[in-house]
Every structure is written in structure tokens, then in C-alpha cells.
Amino acid sequence: MQLLTDEYKQAAAEKALELVQDGMLIGLGTGSTARYFTEGVGRLVASGMTVRAVPTSRATSELAAELGIPIVTELIGQIDLTVDGADEVDPALNLIKGRGGAMAREKLVAAASKRFVVVADESKLVKRLGVGVLPVEVLPFLWRSTAERLIALGASLVVRGGEESPYVTDNGNLVLDLTVEGGIKDPGGFGLELKKTVGVVEHGLFVGMTDTVIVAGPDGPRAIGRSSRSS
């Protein structure tokens, strides 16, 4: 089954490569599906295409460097196209991201993009977000107080990696993985509540940011959603 899933991920990423044009500034996502896309961009660069990239994590940055993709670390203006994966995608193309721990940088890059495209296998499609955990990046300082505020919003949570050896993001922060019983009924509203919570750096709800989702399954990749974001 995993072999099939990997094939679907690769098919979605290959489809997204069709959107890449010479001269573009491209946002490169983090995670297994986004990795296939980054590897594809590397092949395009090796064949002579001129593109530059903004990676969303140290891991993606290292991969891009290995593949000879020129990296941009400071941004002026907009990114032409960002392609990234997702952990969950609802019918309105809202997302949960961050189970790979890079949601803060992923959201910064997505927000700076003219077009944000998500690549996923069909297992990521859900009727309501919150089937699995919702990652929230928090400052390590007094993080237990932050956790109490989050629990007060109606979620249960665990520290990713455990309290003895917690997972640390590229930004030096902790991740609290929230579970919302029954799913997240109002992703936009809940996202605003999380963002207002003292101690929260960023959360994994991406609401109203996605232009297109390329989903791959047994029938091949298909695109759903808007072709360009309305401003």
C-alpha cells in the first residue's frame, strides 16, 4: 500500500512540474510529496532551465543545494509559484500542515506567493479538518502556560517528541500537537483564536490560501480548485 501511496505522491508532484516556467522564483515545500517536486525542479535546472527557489525548511534547503537549485534567503516582492504538500485537505481547500514541523516557514512562503499549489495523494482528502492532530508551534519559554491556554480553547494536546526530548523546529520552538474532538468546525475562526493565544508562534491551519490542489490516486493526478487567487 505504501508503494502505491508513494507512486501517487510522485504523480501529483510530476503534474505540478508542468507549472514551472523559465525565470520563475519558486517556493519549495517540506515533506515527502514536496520532496518529489523539489527533485523534479532539480532535473529541470540540470537540463538548463533558469529558476531560483525559496525553501521552507533546512532539510529542503539542503536538498535544493545538493540538486544545484539556486536558493534565495531574503525576499523582495512575490514568489511566482509555491508547491507544497498537506496533511489534510477539506472540500474548501483549507489545509492542515505542519506534521513535518515546518508550518511557520511554509505559511510565510505560501503567503508571499502569487500561486500556492498543494500536491497530495487522495488519502489526504477529508470532509472536515481535524481527523488527525493540528500542530501548533509555541515558544519554549513558559510553554506549559501556553498549553493551558490552548486546552482552554477546547483541545487536548501532547508535546511532540515528549517532554524529556521534545521536537525542536528550525526556528528553535516546540510543537504542541492538538486534537479537537469531532474535528474543526470553523477552521478560520479557530485559526484566529490560536493566533491570538499568547505564546503561539504559528499554527498548521492554512485557510483560504490554496489556489489549486493536485490530487493523485488510482485514476491519475487531477487538479481541483481555483486557478489563481483572487486578491
C-alpha positions as CSV (number, residue, x, y, z in Angstrom):
1,M,0.0,0.0,0.0
2,Q,2.9,2.4,0.9
3,L,4.4,1.7,-2.5
4,L,1.1,2.8,-4.2
5,T,0.9,5.9,-2.0
6,D,4.5,6.9,-2.9
7,E,3.5,6.5,-6.6
8,Y,0.5,8.8,-6.1
9,K,2.7,11.4,-4.4
10,Q,5.2,11.3,-7.2
11,A,2.4,11.5,-9.8
12,A,1.0,14.6,-8.1
13,A,4.4,16.2,-7.9
14,E,5.2,15.4,-11.6
15,K,1.9,17.1,-12.6
16,A,2.9,20.2,-10.6
17,L,6.2,20.4,-12.5
18,E,4.2,21.4,-15.6
19,L,3.5,24.7,-13.9
20,V,7.2,25.6,-13.7
21,Q,8.4,28.2,-16.2
22,D,11.9,29.6,-17.0
23,G,12.8,32.5,-14.9
24,M,10.4,31.7,-12.0
25,L,11.0,32.2,-8.3
26,I,9.6,29.0,-6.7
27,G,8.7,28.2,-3.2
28,L,9.8,24.7,-2.3
29,G,7.7,22.9,0.4
30,T,8.7,20.4,3.0
31,G,7.7,16.7,3.4
32,S,7.7,13.5,1.2
33,T,5.4,14.8,-1.6
34,A,7.1,18.2,-1.8
35,R,10.5,16.4,-2.0
36,Y,9.4,14.7,-5.2
37,F,8.6,18.2,-6.6
38,T,12.0,19.6,-5.5
39,E,13.8,16.7,-7.1
40,G,11.9,17.4,-10.3
41,V,12.9,21.1,-10.2
42,G,16.5,19.9,-9.8
43,R,16.1,17.9,-13.1
44,L,14.7,21.0,-14.8
45,V,17.7,23.1,-13.6
46,A,20.1,20.4,-14.7
47,S,18.5,20.4,-18.2
48,G,19.1,24.2,-18.5
49,M,16.0,25.9,-17.0
50,T,16.7,29.0,-15.0
51,V,14.8,29.2,-11.7
52,R,15.5,30.3,-8.2
53,A,14.0,28.8,-5.1
54,V,12.8,29.8,-1.5
55,P,13.0,26.6,0.6
56,T,10.6,26.2,3.6
57,S,13.0,24.3,5.8
58,R,16.6,23.4,6.4
59,A,16.0,19.9,5.0
60,T,14.6,21.3,1.8
61,S,17.3,23.9,1.6
62,E,20.0,21.2,1.8
63,L,18.2,19.1,-0.8
64,A,17.9,22.1,-3.2
65,A,21.6,22.9,-2.7
66,E,22.6,19.3,-3.5
67,L,20.5,19.5,-6.7
68,G,22.1,22.7,-7.8
69,I,19.0,24.8,-7.4
70,P,19.9,28.5,-6.7
71,I,18.5,29.5,-3.3
72,V,17.0,32.9,-2.2
73,T,17.0,33.6,1.5
74,E,15.8,37.2,1.5
75,L,12.7,38.1,-0.4
76,I,11.7,41.3,-2.1
77,G,8.4,41.1,-4.0
78,Q,6.4,37.9,-4.5
79,I,7.2,34.3,-5.2
80,D,5.8,33.2,-8.6
81,L,4.7,29.7,-7.6
82,T,4.9,27.6,-4.4
83,V,4.3,23.9,-4.4
84,D,3.9,22.1,-1.0
85,G,2.2,19.1,0.5
86,A,-0.5,18.9,3.1
87,D,-1.6,16.6,5.9
88,E,-5.3,17.2,5.4
89,V,-7.3,19.0,2.7
90,D,-11.0,19.8,3.2
91,P,-13.6,20.5,0.4
92,A,-12.9,24.3,0.6
93,L,-9.2,23.6,0.1
94,N,-8.4,24.6,3.6
95,L,-5.4,22.6,5.0
96,I,-3.8,21.2,8.0
97,K,0.0,21.3,7.6
98,G,3.0,21.0,9.9
99,R,3.2,17.4,10.9
100,G,6.7,17.7,9.4
101,G,7.2,20.6,11.8
102,A,7.8,23.4,9.2
103,M,4.4,25.2,9.2
104,A,5.7,28.6,10.2
105,R,8.1,28.9,7.3
106,E,5.6,27.1,5.0
107,K,3.0,29.7,5.8
108,L,5.3,32.6,5.3
109,V,6.3,31.3,1.9
110,A,2.7,30.5,0.9
111,A,1.5,34.0,1.9
112,A,4.2,35.5,-0.2
113,S,3.2,33.5,-3.3
114,K,1.2,34.6,-6.3
115,R,0.1,31.0,-6.6
116,F,0.1,28.3,-3.9
117,V,-0.4,24.8,-5.2
118,V,-0.7,21.7,-3.0
119,V,0.3,18.2,-4.1
120,A,-1.2,15.3,-2.3
121,D,-2.3,11.7,-2.6
122,E,-6.1,11.2,-2.2
123,S,-5.8,9.8,1.3
124,K,-5.2,13.4,2.5
125,L,-8.8,14.5,1.4
126,V,-11.1,14.8,4.4
127,K,-14.7,16.1,4.9
128,R,-13.7,18.1,7.9
129,L,-10.2,19.1,9.1
130,G,-9.0,17.7,12.4
131,V,-9.1,14.0,11.6
132,G,-5.5,13.9,12.9
133,V,-3.6,16.3,15.0
134,L,-3.2,20.0,14.4
135,P,0.3,21.2,15.0
136,V,0.9,24.5,16.9
137,E,4.4,26.0,17.1
138,V,5.0,27.7,20.5
139,L,7.8,29.5,22.3
140,P,9.7,27.2,24.7
141,F,9.6,29.9,27.4
142,L,6.7,29.1,29.8
143,W,5.2,26.7,27.2
144,R,3.1,25.0,29.9
145,S,1.2,28.2,30.3
146,T,0.7,28.4,26.6
147,A,-0.5,24.8,26.6
148,E,-3.1,25.6,29.3
149,R,-4.5,28.5,27.1
150,L,-4.8,26.1,24.2
151,I,-6.6,23.5,26.3
152,A,-9.0,26.2,27.3
153,L,-9.9,26.5,23.6
154,G,-11.3,23.0,23.8
155,A,-8.4,20.9,22.6
156,S,-6.3,18.2,24.1
157,L,-2.7,18.1,23.3
158,V,0.7,16.5,23.6
159,V,4.2,17.8,23.3
160,R,5.7,16.5,20.1
161,G,8.6,14.2,20.9
162,G,7.7,14.1,24.6
163,E,8.8,16.4,27.4
164,E,12.1,14.7,28.0
165,S,13.4,15.2,24.5
166,P,10.9,17.4,22.6
167,Y,11.0,18.0,18.9
168,V,12.5,21.4,18.1
169,T,11.6,23.3,14.9
170,D,14.1,25.1,12.6
171,N,13.1,28.3,14.5
172,G,14.1,26.8,17.9
173,N,10.5,26.4,19.1
174,L,8.3,23.5,20.4
175,V,5.4,21.9,18.7
176,L,2.2,21.1,20.6
177,D,0.0,18.6,18.6
178,L,-3.6,19.4,19.3
179,T,-6.6,17.1,19.0
180,V,-10.0,18.6,18.6
181,E,-12.8,16.1,19.3
182,G,-15.2,15.9,16.4
183,G,-13.0,17.9,14.1
184,I,-12.6,21.6,13.5
185,K,-16.0,23.0,12.6
186,D,-14.8,26.5,11.8
187,P,-11.1,26.4,10.6
188,G,-11.0,30.2,10.0
189,G,-12.4,31.1,13.4
190,F,-10.3,28.5,15.3
191,G,-7.2,29.7,13.4
192,L,-7.8,33.3,14.6
193,E,-8.2,32.1,18.2
194,L,-5.0,30.1,18.0
195,K,-3.1,33.1,16.6
196,K,-4.3,35.4,19.4
197,T,-3.1,33.0,22.0
198,V,-0.1,34.3,23.9
199,G,2.9,32.1,23.3
200,V,1.8,30.7,20.0
201,V,4.2,31.4,17.1
202,E,2.2,29.8,14.3
203,H,-0.4,27.0,13.7
204,G,-1.0,24.5,11.0
205,L,-4.3,25.7,9.7
206,F,-4.0,27.2,6.2
207,V,-7.3,28.8,5.5
208,G,-8.2,30.5,2.2
209,M,-4.6,30.3,1.0
210,T,-4.7,27.4,-1.5
211,D,-5.2,28.1,-5.2
212,T,-5.1,24.5,-6.6
213,V,-4.8,21.0,-5.1
214,I,-3.3,18.4,-7.4
215,V,-4.5,15.1,-6.0
216,A,-3.3,11.7,-7.3
217,G,-5.0,8.3,-6.9
218,P,-5.6,5.2,-9.0
219,D,-7.0,7.3,-11.9
220,G,-4.0,9.5,-12.1
221,P,-3.5,13.1,-10.9
222,R,-6.3,15.7,-11.1
223,A,-6.4,19.4,-10.3
224,I,-9.2,20.8,-8.1
225,G,-9.7,24.4,-7.0
226,R,-9.1,27.9,-8.2
227,S,-6.5,28.5,-11.0
228,S,-5.4,31.8,-9.4
229,R,-6.0,33.5,-6.1
230,S,-8.5,36.4,-6.1
231,S,-6.9,39.4,-4.3
